[in-house]
Amino acid sequence: MADDYERLSSEVHGRKVGSKKVRAVATLIVVFGVIAIVFLYLFSLTQGAYPISFAEAFEQMKIIIETMGNPEDMSGSIIFTIRMPRSIAVLLVGAGLAVAGAVMQALIHNPLVDPYVTGVSSGASFGVVLMTLGGVISVGSVATMWLIPVGAIIGAVGAFILTMTVAEAAGGKAMSYVLGGTIMAAGMSAGTTLIMYFNADKIQHITSWMFGSFATVQWDDVMIMFIPIILIIAFMVLQARKLNVMLLGETQAQYLGMNARTYKRNLLILVAILTAFCVAYCGVIGFLGLVIPHLCRMVVGGDHRVLLPTSIVVGSLVLLVADIICKSNPSGELPIGAIISVVGVPFFIYLMVKEGKKYVM
């Protein structure tokens, strides 16, 4: 059976994608991507309302490492308490959404879906709005900020469970999940709009979250995000061969003894949980989970053994660049969700028009 997995996972729609050339290209992307991430991470520590030079940020990082998180002056305190956790959260969310998108596209057999297709983002927004404006907590109270991610996770997972229920009742086919997610997203969005309409004087407290922002992320948030995101990403990477087999169809999966429907359901649940943790502390950041797997697939092909690692690196890198752009605006911080969409939409259209026929799902 292991040999069958190896044979089938090396082919996607009849094309060898695990070749030495592809692996070499993927290795270069990962290596240079990691180098770029390290450099941009340090650069991100210099960006913000309080000016800090690159050399100073580098020195402060050395002091923070040597003292195990005890900076000596204001610059070090700003870097350690505000900018470091923010940039780490950006890297985690970028990697998480990219992996979630790649896995979702494999399971749904549709390269145009993303992690939000199951209604997760709309559910997260509804959960936050219901928690803050629906009377669960008092807006502006001490509990508001830490209950926002709780509401996001509950809303996202709840929406996904409803989507799964509808999709399974409709036959459990790939299109059933897409349609079920569309229905749930429409319903959740309507609920969000109604609650906000009747509480128009209070929406400023959650507006930044709904637009997408890492401005309020702290070390406690990073600690909560870190373990589930890293563990789920690692698990997904280990599923690369089975994901390749899923691309070839349920018949091949059943030939290898896999229960394709159960396997797909379990991975979709993990994708929903991963996405929920990604959006819980920074809000809805659309488009990243759609375009990053596409971009990587065009370069390295559809083999998830190379697609997932490259998606992790490229997703983190792209979101980090977007966050730097948001912090660098002299007139105030820009919403990162809007930046990703504004930059990503035309770029994605260009890739689809120029390169769309050259890659294989």
N, C-alpha and C positions, 0 to 999 in steps of 0.2 A: 504493500500500500504506500509506503514511503517513496518507492521508486515512481509509482503512478502520480503522486503529488508533484514530484520533481519534474516529471515529463510534462504534465498538464500545466503546471504553474510557469513553465518556460515558454508557453505559447498563449497568445491572446488573439483570437480571431484569425488563427492560421499564421501568425507572424512571430518569428523568434524575436523576443524583446530582452532576453537576459544575456545578450552577447557581451563579449569583452569590451567592444567599443562603447556600448551603452553604459556598462558599468564604469568605464573610465570617465565618460562624460559626467555621469552622476557623481563620481568621486570628486571630480574637479569642482562641480557646483557646490557640493557639501563643504569641501575644504576652503575654497575661496569665500563661500557664503559665511562660514563660521568666522573667518578672519575679518570679513566686513562687519559682522555682527559685533565682534569685540571692539573694533574701532568705533563704530557708530554708538555702541553702548556708552563708551567713555565720552563721546561727543555729546550724547543726549544729556549727560550730567552737567554740561555747561549751559544748556538751554533753559530759559525761564526768566521770570521777572528780575531775579537777583543775578547780576552778571558774574560769571566764573570762567576763567580762561581754561583752555585745554590742559596746559601744563599744571595749573593749580588743581584741576580735577584729578589728574593723574597722581599728583602728590598726595592729595587727600584720600584717594583710594588706597594708596600704600599705607597711610597712617591708619585708616579704618581697618584694614586687614591686620596690621601689626597689633593694634590695640583691641581687636575683636569687637569692633562696633562702638568705639569711644572716641569720637572726633574731638579735636582740640579747639576749634573756633567756629564761627558762624557758618563759613563756607562748608566746612566738614559736616556740620549739623544739617544744613540744607540738603547736601548730597545724600547723607545717610538716611535721614528721616522722611524726605519727600521724593527725591529724584531716583534713588536706587530702587525702592520698591515699585515705583511707577514703571520704570523701564523693564524690570523683571516681569511685572504683570503683562506688559505689552508683548514680551517675547513668548510668554506662556500662552496668551490668548491667540497670538498669530499662529503658533504651532498647532494649538488645539483646533481652531476653526479650519485650518488647511487640511489637517488629517480627517476631521469630521466630514469635510466636503468630499475628499477623495474616497472615503469608505462609503458614504452615502451614494455617490455616483456609481460605485461598483455594485452595491446591493440593489439599487433601484433600476439598474441597467439604463440609466439616462444621464448623459454627460452635462445636461443643463439644469440639474438639481443641485441644491446646496443644503447645508445643515438646517436651514430654516424652513425647508419645504414641508416638514411635518408639523408646522405651526408652532415651533418652539419659541421663535422670537416674539410672535404675537402673544403667546401665552405668558412669556416673561414680562412683557409690557403690561398685560392685563393684571398679572399678579402684583406688580409694583404699584400700579395705579389703584387697585383695589385695597392694597395694604395701606397706602398713604392717604388716599382721598376717599376711600369707601367707609371710613369710620373705624377701621381695625386699630389704628393708632392715631394719635394727635399729630398733625403736621407741625413740624418744628420742634418736636420733643426730642429728648436725648436718644430715645430708642429708634427714631426715624431712620437714621443712616444705616444702622446695622440690620434693621429689618427689611430694608430695600433689597439686598441680595437674597434674603430668605424668601421674600415674596416672588422674586424673579425665578428662583429655582423651583418653588412650588408651582408657580404658574406654567413654567416651561415643561416640567415633567407631567403636570396634569393635562396640558394640551396634547402632549405626545401620547399619553395613555388613551385619550379620547380618539386621537387619530388612528392609533393601532386598533382600537375596538371597531371603528367604522371600516377600516381597511380589511380587517379579518372577516367582518360580516359580509363584505363585498367580494370575498374570494381570495384575499391575500396576495393579489398580483401586484406587480410593480406599479402599474398605473393607479391601483387602488390607494396606495400610500400617498401618491402625489395628489390625487383628487381629495382624499380624506384630509390631508394637510391643508389644502387650499380652502376647504370648507371650514375647518377649525380656525384657520388664520382669519378668514372673513368674520366669523362669529366673535372671536376674541377682539379683533380690531374694532368691531361695532360696540362691544361692551366697553372697551377702553375709551372710545370717543364719547359715549354717553356719560360715563362717570366724569370725564374731564369737562364736558359741557356744563354739567350741573355744579362743578367746582372750579370754575374758570379763575377765581381769585386766588387759588392755591397752587396752580400748576407749575409755578416757577420753581418749586422745590424739587420737582422731578424732571423738569425739562432737559437739563444737561444730561441726565442719565439716559433719557430716551433718544437724545441726539448722538450719544456715544462719547464717553469721556473717561480718561484715566486720572483726572485731576485729584480725586479724593482717595485714591488707593493708598493704603498704608501697609506696614509690615504685617499686621494681623491679617489683613485681607489676603496678602500674598501667601502666608502660611496655610490659610484655608484652601486657597486655589491650588497650591503647588502639588500636594499629594494626589488628589483625584485626577488632575489633568495629566500629570506625568505618568501615573499608573495606567490610565486608559490609553494614552498615546503609546506607551510601551507594549501594552497588550495588543493594540491594533497592528503595530509593526510585526509582532510575532504571528499575526494572522495573515501575513502577506500571501503565502502560497494558497491558502484556502480562498482568499479574496480573488486571486487569479482564476481559480477553478469556478467560482461563482460567476465570473464574467463569461465563462464558456457555457453557462446554462445549468439549470437544475438537474438535467439528465446526467451530466458528467459528475455533478456533486453526489448524486444518488449512487452512481457507479462506484464511487470511492467510499460509500457507506455513510455519507453525510446526510443528515436530515436538513435539507436546504431551507425549508420554511422556518423551522425552529432556530437554525443558525442565523438566518437573516433577522428574525424577530429579536434575538438576544443582542446582536450587534447594533441594531437600530436603537434599542433601549440604551446601550452604552453611548451611542452617538448623541442621543438626546441629553443624557446626563453630562457628557463632556461639553456640549454646547451650552447647557444651562449654567455650568460653572464658569464658562468663558464670558457669558453676558452678564452674570450676576453682579459683578463689581464695576463694570465699565459700560454697560448698556448695550444696545443692539448695534453691532457693526456688520452690516450686510455686505454682500458681494465678495468678501475675501475667500470664503469657502467655496465659491464658484469659480473664480478666475485663477486662483493659485494652482489647484490640481490641473486645470486646463493648460496653463502655461508650462507646468512641469511635464505633463504628458506629451506635449508637442515636442519637447526636447529629449526626454528619456524614454518615451513610450509608455505602455500601459502596465508593465510588470510592477506590481506593488512592492516587490523587494527593493526596487530602486525609486519608485514613485513616491512612496511614503517618506523615506528619509529626505529626499530633495524637497518635498512639499513642506516638511517641518522647517527646514532651514530657510527656504524662500518665503514661507508665510511669516515667520518671525522677522525676517529682514524687511519685508515690505511694510508690515505694520509698524516696525520701529522707525522706518523712514517717515511714514505718515505721521507718527506721533511727534517726531522732531519738527516737522512742518507746522503742526498745530501749535506747538509751544513757541515757535520762532516768530509767530505773527505779532508785530509790534503793537497792534491795536487791541489785542486780547486773544485768548486761546480759541482756536477753531474747533468745531465738533469733528472728531476723527471719523465718525461714520459717514459724514458728508464728504470729507476729503477722499476717503477710499472710493466712494461711488463716483465722484466727479472725475477723479484721475483714472479709475478703473474701467468705467463704461466705454469711453472712446478707445482705450488701449485694447480692451477685450474685443470690441468690434473690429479693430484693425487686425488682430490675430486671427479672428474667425474668417475674415475675408481673404487674407493673404496666406494663412497657413493652415486653415481648417481642414483641407483635403489631404494634408501631409502626415497627419498622425492617426493612430488607431486607438480606439477606446479599449 
